[in-house]
């Protein structure tokens, strides 16, 4: 299937996809990567990067927060994120979801989740190259990992 342009295409070089591990590190001072995440965020903002969070990452983020804080605090934290002037939430297309399933099966021998594959698909279809993550499995794609 051929790539369909997205409104973000004009600024895609400055777009950075934010993964769940980065969100957790940013919002949780006790996280082992918290300081690195805060410093990386500062540098990204200085360079004028646009931070985007796929909707599937929000779902995964909720699941992580609920297990740590319960539903009420999880909802409060996600609402705070949704109101952020720094991060934009993007939605997956059907084409991206189909590609994600293909990638999920392709990487059968690698420990990646369907959510990771959705991120891979979004980045491939929208030609995005930078991801803000602390997850090691992003090496399987040719992506620039921040930090």
N, C-alpha and C positions, 0 to 999 in steps of 0.2 A: 504494500500500500504506500502511496506517495505521501510525503510530508505535507501537511496543511499548515500554512503560516499561522502563527499565534501573535496576539498583540504585543507580546514581550520580545519579539524577534529583534526589534530595533536596538534593544539594550542588552541582548543576551550575553555579550562579552563581559558585562559587569554583573551578571546575575550569578548568584551562588545559591545552590540548593542546600537547605538546612536539614540534616538528618536528626533522628530521635536522640541519638547519643549527645549531639551538640546541644539540643534543647534542654535535656536533663542536666547536662553539665552547667549550662548557663543559669538555670533556675534553682539548682540545688547546691548551696555553699559547701555541703559535706562531700560532694562528688569529687573523686580523685582528679578530674580534669577541669574543675571549676575555674581555677586561676588561668589556665591555658585558654579556656573557652572565652572568658571575659577579655583577655588580651587580644585574642583572634578577632572577636567581635569589634573591639575598638579599631583595630587596623582595617578591617573590612569597611567600617563606616567612614574612616578617614579617606580611604581610596574611592568612596562613593559607590560601593557595591550595593546591589539590590538583593535583599535576602528573601527567598521564596521557600515556602514550606508546602509540600504536596499534602493534600487532604488525607491521604493514607498515613502519612507520618503523624498527623494530628490524632488519628485513631490509635495508632501504636503508642503515642505519647500518653493519651488518656489511660490506656491499659496499664502502663508503667506507673502513672501517678495514682491510680485507684489502689493498686496493690501496696503502695507506700503510704498514702495519706487518707484513703477513703474517697467516696464519690464526691462529697461536698467540696472538699479542698481541691480535688482534681478539677472539678468544674470551674472553681474560682481561678485556678492557675491558667487553665486553657482560655477562659474569658479574658484574662489579663493579656495573654498572648495575642488573642484575636483583636484586641483593641490597640495593639502596638502600632506605632507609626514606622517601625523599623522593619517589620516582617509582614510579607503578604502571603496569604494562603492561595494556592492554585489547585484546580481540580483536574483529575486525570480524564483523558478522553477514552472512548471505547477502543480506539486504535492502540492507545498506550497500554490499556489493560490487556488487550490481546497479545501485544508484544511481551508484556510482563509475564504472562503465562508461558509463552515460548521460552523466555529466558530462565524462568523458574525450572523448567524441565531440562534445559540445556546445562544448567549448573547443578545437576543432580548430585554430583560428588563434592560440592562445595557447600559449606554451612551458610546459606543465604535464605532469607525469608521471602515470601511473596511481596511483602512491603518493600524490601530492598530492591527486588526486581521491578516493582512499579517505579521506584526512583530511577533505576537504570533506564527504563523505557522512556520516562519523561525526559530524562537528560539526552537520550539518543534522538528522540523525535524532535525535540526543541533545540537540538544542537548546543546543549549546555555542557560545559567542561569542568566546572568547579563545584565541589561539594564540601560543606562544613560538617565534618564527622570525626568521631573518635573510634569508629568501627574499623577493624583491620581488613574486613573482606572486600572493601571497595577497590582493592588492588586488582581484582579480576577484570575491571574495566579500565580503559585508559583515561583516567580522570585526574584532575589536579585536586588533591586533598588538602583542605585547610583545617587545622593549622599545619 
